[in-house]
Amino acid sequence: MKQKLLQAMFAVLLIANANAQVNSGSNGSDGAFNPTTNIVINMADHPNGIYQFTSVNISNGVTVTFIPNANNTPVIWLVQSNCVIDGTVDVSGKSTIPANGAAGGLGGPGGFRGGNGGNDGNGGQGPGGGLADGSGQAAAFGTLPTLWNGSFYVTISNGSSIYGNQFLLPLVGGSGGGGSTNSQVGGGGGGGAILIAASQSISLNGIIQASAGSGGTISCGYGACTYGGGGSGGAVRLVSSQLLGSGGIYTSGGGGAISETGGKGRLRIDALDNSFGGFIYGVVSQGFQPIIIPTTGQGAQLTVTSVGGVAVSASPTGALSTPDAVLSAQQNNPIPIVVSCANLPLNTQITVSVKPANGSAVSATGLNNTGTLSSSTATISIVIPRGGGLIYAIAATGN
């Protein structure tokens, strides 16, 4: 049994007065970021993913990409003054490599990887991961996957689930597509997640890309092809006193089976003065919600602490190769899962979902009816399929 870090979905809306000013919270310790050539940022030296810049200026023709850190955190840029993006900032998920490879594509930073292909292929990781089957299923995030029917795109219900909220609190990326069980073809990785907060302005005449990777494909025979599922698009949140420019923001889903595409990602714009006139692709919301990073211990928090009486790793990885909790084969169903909650009203509905490496996900609900507002627990019993898989806990208290 593998355990995956949960998502707590909540929303806080504060109204700012007309004279308000954004404070990014940056201490400037990373200095000015002014790349003049393409650059790959290895996030290993920023384990929390937070960069504290004085200013950012990415020139036209310059592309910034990332190597995720060990914690697979989103990218967070806090900027004391202005952020100018005339080039490209790319946190996209990866497609399978090679195109007919069995290994699932990696997610962008803060996103989730695709499932592996083969007879023992598995579903994509993440709350909206695509299921594994003959042709791996596409993943969801802000929307369900879509299918082109020859005239227009139609939404398809394939077992993946919409998740997250319009405020992108917490900030989380896209999910991976499912692997093919008919052949050695993996699913695409989910788009990553990035937050840029600037105390003055964000000028975007370039591109912010948080798209998903495509699933693999194997050569067609007798008119049939086998595919891995496409990942879902990632997440982009921009917070500033002023947002301007005419560039583009993309959180596209990845391609999968013929004409099938992973779900769109999410975009959130929190700007006092929003005059951005560029192109946006994804599920968009805008306003002014000034919480940039919730103070530790003050935001709603969920933690899966034990499964069947077995304590879960304090820093779960969600990697199938390194289980965060291992249950005895003699453990009987249903199995109790304990979820610890912080700053969550008592009797909030908690949903626990188990996504096995093979087969459909199962879910059960319960209430955090023991404890107080600041610290409570929910014990939820669920019938868990045998074998490895991922566990998620979700509390939905807002949009």
N, C-alpha and C positions, 0 to 999 in steps of 0.2 A: 504494500500500500504506500503510495506516495502522496505527499501533502503539498498543496500549492498555496502560496500567499493569497489571501482573500482580497476582495474589494469592498470597502464601505462606501455606500452611495448616499450622499447627503448634500444639502444645498443651504447656503446662508446668503441672504440678500441684504446688503446695506445700501442706503441711499446717501450719495455724496452731495454736498452743497456745491453751488456754482463756482466757488472759489477754491475748490479742493485741488490738491496737487498730489500726484502719485509719488510715493517714496518706495523705490525698488528694494531698499534694504541692503544694497551692495556696499561692502566696505572697501572696494577697490583693490583688494589684495592680488588679483590676477592682472592688474594693469590694463593698458589699452590693447584691444585685439584688432589688429589692422593687417590681415594677411594680404599679400600681393600676388601669391601664386597658390595653386590648389594645395589644400592641406587636409590631412587626416588626423583628427584629434583622438588620441588614445585616452579614454576616460579612466584608466587604471589609477591615476594619481588624484582623481576626484571621486572617491568611493560613494559620495552622496549625490554626485552628478551636478553639484551647484558650483557655478563659476561666478566670481565676483569681479566684474570689469568696471573700469572707469568710463570707457567708451568702446563702441564697436563700429568698424567701418570695413565692409567687405566689398571690394572693388568689382566692377563689371568684369565678367569672365573668370572670376575666382569661385571655386566650389569647395565648400567645407563639408566633410563627411566625418563619421565617428566610428570608433571601435568601442562597443559597450564595456562598462566596467563589470567586475565580478558580481555585483549586486543587480546588474541590469536595470539601473535607475534611468528615468527620463533625463533629458538634457534640460538644465535650468540655467539660463543666463540672466543674472541680475546686473543692471547697467546703471551707473551713477548719473550719466548725462544722456547722450543720444546714441541710438542704434541705427546705423545706415546699412541696408542690405541691397546692393546693386548687383551682386552675384547670386550664388545659390547656396542655401543651407539645406542639407539633405540628411534626414534621419529615417529613410525608407527601409523597409524590410527587404530581404534577399529572396530571389528566385532560386530554385534548385540548381545546383552546379555539379556536373553538367546538366543540360536541359532534361536529360533522361535519368538523372541521378536518383538513387533511393533515399538519400538523406534529405530531410526536410530543410527548407531554407531558414536561415536565421532571422529572427525579428530585429527590427531597428532598436535602438536604446529605449527601454521601457515597453517594448513590444514583445511578442511571443513567437516562438519558432513553429514551423510547420511540422506535421507528422511524417514519420518515415513510411516508405512504401515496402511492399513485399507481403508474403503470406501472413506474417505477424505484424503488418503495418499498424500504425496507431493514428489516433486523431490529433488534430492540431492543438497546441497548448493555448491557454488563455480562456477567459470566461465565455467567449463566443467562438471557440475553436470549432473547425469543421470536423465532422465524423469521418472515420476511415471506412471505405467500402470499395466496390469495384473501381469506380473513378472517385477519388477522394472528394469530399464535399467542401464547398467554399465556406469561409468564416464570416461571422457577423461582428458589427460593433455599433456604429450609430444607426445603421440600417441592416436589414437582412440582405443576403446575397440576391443578385438579380440574374435573369436569363433573357437573352434577346430572342424574341419569337418571330423575327423576320420583319416586324413593323415597329416595335417598341420594346422597351425593357419591362419585364414583369418581375415582381417580388416572388421569391421561392422560399418555401418553408422546408428546410432540410435537416432540422435538428439543432442548428446553431441558434444562439440567442442574442438579442440586443442587450447591451449593458452600458454602464456609465451614466452620466447626467450632463445637462447643458452647461454647467459651470466648470466642468473638468476639475472638480474637487472630489476625490483625489485625481491626480494626473496619471493616466494610464494609456498605454498604446493599444494597437490592434492585435488580433488573435491570428493564430496560424491555421492554414488550410489542412484538411485531412489527407493522409497518405492513401495511395491506391493499394488495395489488397489483391488485385488481379495481376500486378506486375511491380517491378522494383522502381516505383515512381513516387517521389515525396511531394508534400504540399508546400506552398509558398509561405514565407514568414510574414508576420503582421507588421504594419507600419509602426515606427517608433513614435515617441512623444517628446515634445519640446515646449517649454515655457520661456518666453522672452519678456522680461519686465524692465522698462526703462523709465527713469524718473522724469525725463523730458520727452523726447519724441522717438517713435519708430518710423523710419522712412523705408518703405519696401517698394523698390522698383525692380527688384530681382525676383527670386523664387524661393519659397519655403516648401520643401517637398517632404511629405510624410506618407508616402504611398506604400502599398503592400507589394510583396513579391508574388510572382506567378507560380502555380504548381507545375511540376514537370510533365513531360509528355513522352510517350514512346511511339515509335513509328507505327503507322497504321497498317493493318492487314485486312484484306477483304472488306474494306470500307469502315473498319472500326478502329478507334484509337483509345488508348488508356491514358488518363490524366490524374495528376494530383490536384487537390483543391487550392484555389487562390486564397491568400490571406486577406484580412480586412485592413482597410486604411487606418492610419494612426491618428494622432491628436496634436493640435497646435493651439496654444493659448498665447495671446498677446495682451500685455498690460502696459499702458503708457498714458501720459497726459495728452499726447497727440499721436494719432496714427494717420499717415499719409502715404501717397505713392500710387503707382498703377501697375504693380507687379502681379504675382500669382501665388496662391496658397493651395496646395493639392493634398488631399488625403484619399486617393483613389484605392479601390480594392484591386487585388491581383486577379489575373486570368486563371481559369481552370478548364473544366470540360468545355466542349464547343459552345461558345456564346455565353458561358457562365462567368460571373464576376463576383469577387468577394464584396462584402458590404462596405459602404462608405465610412470614413472616419469622422471625427468630431473636431469642430473649430469653435473657439470662444474668443471674442474680442471685448476687452474691458478697457475702454478709452474714454476720457472726458470729452475729447474732440476727435471724432472719427470722420475723416475726409478721404479714406482709402477708396480708390476708384478702380481697383484691379479685379482680377478674376479669382473667385473662390469656389473650390469644389469640395463638398463635404456637408455634413449636418451642422449648420451654423446657428449660433446665438450671439447676441451682443447686448451690451448695457454698460454698467459700471459696478462691478463687484470687486472691492479693493483688497480682499484677502489674497495675498500672493502665495505664501507658504503658511499653512496653519501652524500656529505655535505648538511645539511638542506637548502633548498631554491635554491640549484644548480642543482639538478636532475629534470628531467621532472616529473610533478605532475598533477594529475587530481582529481577533487573533484566534486561530484554531489551536488550542492548547493540548488536546489529547484525542486520540482515536482508539476506541475500545480499551481505554485505560492505559494506553501507551503514550507517553509524553512525546510531543512533536518537537523537532529541532527549533531552537530559539530563532535561528536565521534560516528559514526554509528556502531551498533552492528551486523546488518544483521540477528538478531534473530526474528523468526516469532512471538514470544510471546511478544516482546516489539517493536512495530513499530517505525521506525525512521522518518516517515512522514505519516500522515493520511489525505486522501482526502475525500471531501464531496461526498456522493452518487449521488449528482446532477451534479458533474463535468462531462462535456461533452468531448468526444474524438474528435480529437486527443488531447493529453495532452502535453504541452511543458515541456521539461526537460532542465534545465540550468546546463551546465558543465563548471566549472572554470578550467583554464589551466595555468600552470606556466612553463616557460622555454621550450615552445613548439612552433615551427615555425607556423606563421599564415597560415591559410588555410590547416592545417593538417586534414585529415579525422578522425572524431570521430564516433565510433559506440556505440550506446546505446542499450542494450539488456534488456528485461524484461522477467524474468522467473517466471511465475505464480505458485502458490502452486499446481495447477492442470492444465494440458494441456501443449501444446507446447510453447516454447519461441518465442518471437517476437523481431525484431530488426529494427532499423532505423539509418541512417547515416546523418551527417552534418559536417560543417566546423567551426573551431574556427576563425571566420572572424571579430571579434570585439576585439580591444585592441592592445597589443604589444607582442613582443616575451616573455617578462618577465611575462606578465599578460594579459590573453585573456579569452574570453568566447565563448561557442557554445550553441545555443538554438536549440534543436532537438525535433520535434513533433512526437509523436508515439501513436498508438492506443493501449491502455493498457486494458487487460482483467479485468473484475470485480473480486474483492477479493484480498487476500494477495499475495505477491510475492517478488522477489528480483530484484534490478536494478543494472546493471553494465555498466560502461563506459570504453571503450578501445581505446587507440590511438596507432597505430602501425607505428613506424618510423624507425624500424630496424629489423634485423632477429630475 
